[in-house]
Amino acid sequence: MVALILADGDVPARSDLDLAWPAWDKDVELVIAADGGARHAIGLGVAIDLWVGDGDSIDADALAALEAAGVPLERSPQDKDESDTELAIRAALRRGQPGVLIVGALGGRIDHALANIGLLAMPELAGRDVAILDARSRTVLVRAPGPDGAAVERLLPGRPGDLVSLLPLGPGVEGVTTRGLAYPLVDEPLPEGRARGLSNVRSAPDAAVVVRRGLLLVVESPARLSS
């Protein structure tokens, strides 16, 4: 089961998400709105279970309506170290959610989008199923080695022909091996400052990537929506 976090960036139409990622919300059991991300709930057809934030990007009347509907509000000061999306992630973890799915993390200000992608590397998220989702991409982080010191495999099942980009987060990635991708890697490095892992193509429905060391962003994009 996962917590769905509604961040304050751009969110596509529900129909576009359903087309790109069928059954994307089947495991959602908790919906957390991060400040102004509450506005996405109606369009996505979900009910908010918890609101968190400092209230700087939501109308006072909308916030009052949530409170009147019985939605718990966790208010924070505007002078804080965490973003509202980070607060939402931490709220999900406090409630024991084993996975997190974030929509609205992209679009809008690029610094917010980059910060949201960086949140995937939160130490508290290690070992959990976490993804950033929109109609054009699904982004996850593979971190290696695992707790036992061994390489980590990430299964990437999906439609042949869709794009899969492998991008280092931080000071490079070592020992990358792929399966089911058109341009294979065999125990190879992906150093920072290079774009070698960009726009690979899934050639089989049971693709996978193995990482020996480092933080690797995996960005899947439906080919028909990638332009």
Buried (B, 14 or more C-beta within 10 A) or exposed (E): EBBBBBBBBBBBEBEBBBBBBEEBBEBBEBBBBBBBBBBBBEEBEBEBBBBBBBBEBBEEEBBEEBEEEEBEBBEBEEEEEBBBBBBBBBBBBEEEBBBBBBBBBBBBEEEBBEBBBBBBBBEEBEEBBBBBBBBBBBBBBBBBBEEEEEBBBBEBEBEBEBBBBBBBBEEBBBBBBBBBBBEEBEEBBBEEEEEBBEBBBBBBEEBBBBBBBBBBBBBBBBBEBEE
